[in-house]
Amino acid sequence: MCVRFSVTTSVAFRWLSLVALCFGLLGSVSDWTKLPENLSLLAAFGTISFGLMALAELFVQCVEHIAEKLSHKSNYYWAAFILLAMVTANQRDDLINYLLLFFVVLMLRWVIAGSVQALSASKSHST
């Protein structure tokens, strides 16, 4: 069974992009004024992590949208993407770390999206 996140992912992508933008703004403000060094480090890590999460969310939205428009299950697209990643990792050893980082971010995205969906389902059943 293929789960579609059409409306929630759009909101999630906007939210993640906004948080990444706010962390980037915090980093640039900390460069202009005299703020603690830890704050600029936090801003850099926040910008990078939420920016990667927003890119992963955008990627998932694109795959789900293409599968929906072509009336296919998205499982085939994910399998093709994994096959492409495996072939790339075998051909180019220097890209393995980036592929692993991307898959970790995708897994983290799916855990967060599943948790939000489970929490929203439990709230709707309890009322």
C-alpha positions as a Markdown table, in Angstrom:
| # | Residue | x | y | z |
|---|---|---|---|---|
| 1 | Met | 0.0 | 0.0 | 0.0 |
| 2 | Cys | 1.4 | 3.4 | -1.0 |
| 3 | Val | 0.8 | 6.3 | 1.4 |
| 4 | Arg | 0.3 | 9.7 | -0.1 |
| 5 | Phe | 1.3 | 12.9 | 1.8 |
| 6 | Ser | 0.0 | 15.4 | -0.7 |
| 7 | Val | -1.4 | 18.2 | 1.5 |
| 8 | Thr | 0.8 | 17.6 | 4.6 |
| 9 | Thr | 4.0 | 17.4 | 2.7 |
| 10 | Ser | 3.3 | 20.7 | 1.0 |
| 11 | Val | 2.9 | 22.3 | 4.5 |
| 12 | Ala | 5.9 | 20.3 | 5.8 |
| 13 | Phe | 8.1 | 21.6 | 3.0 |
| 14 | Arg | 7.1 | 25.2 | 3.6 |
| 15 | Trp | 7.6 | 24.8 | 7.3 |
| 16 | Leu | 11.0 | 23.2 | 6.9 |
| 17 | Ser | 12.1 | 25.8 | 4.4 |
| 18 | Leu | 10.9 | 28.6 | 6.7 |
| 19 | Val | 12.8 | 27.1 | 9.7 |
| 20 | Ala | 16.0 | 26.7 | 7.6 |
| 21 | Leu | 15.6 | 30.3 | 6.4 |
| 22 | Cys | 15.2 | 31.5 | 10.0 |
| 23 | Phe | 18.3 | 29.7 | 11.1 |
| 24 | Gly | 20.2 | 31.3 | 8.1 |
| 25 | Leu | 18.9 | 34.7 | 9.1 |
| 26 | Leu | 20.0 | 34.0 | 12.7 |
| 27 | Gly | 23.4 | 33.2 | 11.4 |
| 28 | Ser | 23.7 | 36.3 | 9.3 |
| 29 | Val | 22.4 | 38.5 | 12.2 |
| 30 | Ser | 25.0 | 36.9 | 14.5 |
| 31 | Asp | 27.7 | 37.8 | 12.0 |
| 32 | Trp | 26.5 | 41.5 | 11.9 |
| 33 | Thr | 26.3 | 41.9 | 15.7 |
| 34 | Lys | 28.2 | 40.6 | 18.6 |
| 35 | Leu | 26.4 | 37.5 | 19.6 |
| 36 | Pro | 27.9 | 34.4 | 21.2 |
| 37 | Glu | 29.9 | 32.1 | 19.0 |
| 38 | Asn | 27.8 | 29.1 | 20.0 |
| 39 | Leu | 24.7 | 30.9 | 18.5 |
| 40 | Ser | 26.3 | 31.2 | 15.1 |
| 41 | Leu | 27.4 | 27.5 | 15.3 |
| 42 | Leu | 23.8 | 26.5 | 16.2 |
| 43 | Ala | 22.5 | 28.6 | 13.3 |
| 44 | Ala | 24.9 | 26.9 | 10.8 |
| 45 | Phe | 23.9 | 23.4 | 12.0 |
| 46 | Gly | 20.2 | 24.3 | 12.0 |
| 47 | Thr | 20.4 | 25.8 | 8.5 |
| 48 | Ile | 22.2 | 22.7 | 7.1 |
| 49 | Ser | 20.0 | 20.2 | 8.8 |
| 50 | Phe | 16.7 | 21.8 | 8.1 |
| 51 | Gly | 17.8 | 22.7 | 4.6 |
| 52 | Leu | 18.6 | 19.0 | 3.9 |
| 53 | Met | 15.3 | 18.0 | 5.4 |
| 54 | Ala | 13.5 | 20.4 | 3.1 |
| 55 | Leu | 15.4 | 19.0 | 0.1 |
| 56 | Ala | 14.5 | 15.5 | 1.1 |
| 57 | Glu | 10.8 | 16.6 | 1.5 |
| 58 | Leu | 10.9 | 18.2 | -1.9 |
| 59 | Phe | 12.4 | 15.0 | -3.4 |
| 60 | Val | 9.7 | 12.8 | -1.8 |
| 61 | Gln | 7.0 | 15.2 | -3.1 |
| 62 | Cys | 8.4 | 15.1 | -6.6 |
| 63 | Val | 8.5 | 11.3 | -6.7 |
| 64 | Glu | 5.0 | 10.9 | -5.2 |
| 65 | His | 3.6 | 13.6 | -7.6 |
| 66 | Ile | 5.1 | 11.9 | -10.7 |
| 67 | Ala | 3.8 | 8.5 | -9.6 |
| 68 | Glu | 0.3 | 10.0 | -9.0 |
| 69 | Lys | 0.2 | 11.8 | -12.3 |
| 70 | Leu | 1.3 | 8.7 | -14.2 |
| 71 | Ser | -1.1 | 6.5 | -12.2 |
| 72 | His | 1.6 | 4.2 | -10.9 |
| 73 | Lys | 2.6 | 3.0 | -7.5 |
| 74 | Ser | 5.5 | 5.0 | -6.1 |
| 75 | Asn | 7.2 | 1.8 | -4.9 |
| 76 | Tyr | 8.5 | 1.2 | -8.4 |
| 77 | Tyr | 10.1 | 4.7 | -8.5 |
| 78 | Trp | 11.7 | 4.2 | -5.1 |
| 79 | Ala | 13.1 | 0.8 | -6.2 |
| 80 | Ala | 14.5 | 2.4 | -9.4 |
| 81 | Phe | 16.0 | 5.2 | -7.3 |
| 82 | Ile | 17.7 | 2.7 | -5.0 |
| 83 | Leu | 19.0 | 0.7 | -7.9 |
| 84 | Leu | 20.4 | 3.9 | -9.4 |
| 85 | Ala | 22.0 | 4.8 | -6.1 |
| 86 | Met | 23.6 | 1.3 | -5.8 |
| 87 | Val | 25.0 | 1.5 | -9.4 |
| 88 | Thr | 26.3 | 5.0 | -8.7 |
| 89 | Ala | 27.9 | 3.8 | -5.4 |
| 90 | Asn | 29.6 | 0.9 | -7.3 |
| 91 | Gln | 30.9 | 3.1 | -10.0 |
| 92 | Arg | 32.0 | 6.1 | -8.0 |
| 93 | Asp | 33.4 | 5.3 | -4.6 |
| 94 | Asp | 33.8 | 9.0 | -3.6 |
| 95 | Leu | 30.0 | 9.5 | -3.7 |
| 96 | Ile | 29.1 | 6.8 | -1.1 |
| 97 | Asn | 29.2 | 9.2 | 1.9 |
| 98 | Tyr | 26.9 | 11.6 | 0.1 |
| 99 | Leu | 24.5 | 8.9 | -0.8 |
| 100 | Leu | 24.5 | 7.6 | 2.8 |
| 101 | Leu | 23.8 | 11.1 | 4.1 |
| 102 | Phe | 20.9 | 11.5 | 1.7 |
| 103 | Phe | 19.4 | 8.1 | 2.6 |
| 104 | Val | 19.7 | 8.9 | 6.4 |
| 105 | Val | 17.9 | 12.3 | 5.8 |
| 106 | Leu | 15.2 | 10.5 | 3.8 |
| 107 | Met | 14.8 | 7.9 | 6.6 |
| 108 | Leu | 14.6 | 10.7 | 9.2 |
| 109 | Arg | 12.0 | 12.4 | 7.1 |
| 110 | Trp | 9.9 | 9.3 | 6.9 |
| 111 | Val | 10.1 | 8.7 | 10.6 |
| 112 | Ile | 9.0 | 12.3 | 11.3 |
| 113 | Ala | 6.2 | 12.2 | 8.7 |
| 114 | Gly | 5.0 | 8.9 | 10.0 |
| 115 | Ser | 5.0 | 10.1 | 13.6 |
| 116 | Val | 3.1 | 13.3 | 12.7 |
| 117 | Gln | 0.6 | 11.2 | 10.7 |
| 118 | Ala | 0.1 | 8.7 | 13.6 |
| 119 | Leu | -0.3 | 11.6 | 16.1 |
| 120 | Ser | -2.9 | 13.3 | 13.9 |
| 121 | Ala | -4.8 | 10.1 | 13.4 |
| 122 | Ser | -4.8 | 9.4 | 17.2 |
| 123 | Lys | -6.1 | 12.9 | 17.9 |
| 124 | Ser | -8.9 | 12.5 | 15.3 |
| 125 | His | -10.0 | 9.2 | 16.8 |
| 126 | Ser | -10.0 | 10.5 | 20.4 |
| 127 | Thr | -12.3 | 13.4 | 19.7 |
